[in-house]
Amino acid sequence: MTERADQLARPERLPLIFPSVLGCDFVRVADECASAVEAGADGLHIDIMDGHFVPNLTMGPKMVADLRAVFPKTYLDVHLMVERPEEYVRPFAEAGADCITFHIEATAGRKVNNERDLVGQIRGAGCQVGVAINPPTTAASIFHLLDALDLVLVMSVHPGFGGQKFIEQTLEKTKAIRAKLDAKDENYTRLEMDGGINEKTIKKVLPAGCDCIVAGSAYFGADDRAATTRALRGEG
């Protein structure tokens, strides 16, 4: 865990590229993910949907456990799009997740398992911690947690389905979060973006301050994934 976890804290490796497993051919998941890793991807992003928080169902802990068995050295970035994230922490941690990200919209206003408790629960399970915000959610909604996070995920589409169009309005709050992260003295925190990112939109995403990039359809639909990896890093 330690060697993989160090990856998020290495600012010299900017940005990190985490292809979204949701965008791959599910008949060939292992081969697709192997292709991404061989093409230079830094890890794999795994979207977990419960059919309630978002109108879709995707993968469970078994998928993460199987990926961990095949890719023991690959960083697994687990994104919980679920109503009750506290119920999913232990199963995904035990399956081999390196980072578990929950949505602020799923915890705001709830009396049970407030955000700080959930952060502690995730760390106690041996994982790094991320918080995600949806397109309509303000940047300020997560400012109180920035000192406790390893990663902030800004959704640049409405969560639930891949292949959506990039929402440019999310860039302004991304810049606001980047400014807050740069001003803090604590541990290095990654700023991740997910949704509609491709070789065109990345030219706006990187200048907004993102240093962790999730791409699904554009990545796994590419003929040359190594070239796509370089382009998403701003090298193409």
Residue, then its C-alpha position, 0 to 999 in steps of 0.5 A: m500500500t505504501e509504495r502505491a500511495d506515495q504516487l499521489a504525493r509525488p508532485e514531480r509526476l504531474p499530472l497523473i492519468f487514471p483511465s476510468v474502467l467504466g469506459c472499457d469493454f467489459v467483456r475484456v476488462a483485464d486486457e483493457c486495463a493491461s493496455a492502459v497500464e502498458a500505455g503509461a497510465d498511472g492507475l485505474h479509476i473505478d466508478i461505483m454506482d448504487g442506482h440511488f445516488v445516481p441512476n445507474l449500477t456499475m461495479g462492486p468490491k469483487m471487481v476491485a479485488d479481481l483488478r488488485a489480483v491482476f495488477p498488484k502494483t497499480y494504484l486503484d482510485v475508487h469513486l463512490m457514487v452512493e447514498r451511504p458511503e460509510e457502508y462501502v468503505r470496509p468492503f472496498a478497502e479490503a478488496g484493495a482500493d488505494c483511495i476511496t472518494f465519497h461525494i459531499e452531496a451524500t453526506a451534507g446535512r446528515k446526522v450520521n457519519n458526518e464528513r470528518d467521521l467518514v474521513g477517519q473511517i476511510r483512513g482507519a481502513g488503510c486508504q487515502v481519502g478523496v471528496a467529490i463534488n457534482p457540477p451544481t455544487t459550490a467549491a465552498s462546500i468542501f473548503h472545511l475538509l481540505d486539510a484532511l484530504d489526499l484528493v479532491l474530485v471535481m465532476s465535469v459532467h453529471p455523474g451516472f453515465g460515461g460519454q457525456k459532454f464536458i461542462e465548462q462552467t466547472l472550470e471556475k470552481t476548479k480554479a477556486i479549489r486550486a487556489k485554496l489547495d495551494a495556500k494550505d501548508e499540510n500534505y499535498t492534495r491532488l485536484e482531479m477532474d472527471g467527465g468529458i475529458n479528451e485531447k481537446t478539453i484537456k487544454k482547459v482542464l490542465p490550466a485550471g489547476c488539475d493534476c489528476i485526470v480521469a478519462g473513460s470513453a476518450y481513453f479506451g476508445a483511442d487507437d493509440r492509448a500511449a499517445t492519448t496518455r501523453a496528450l492528457r498530460g499536456e505532452g502531445 
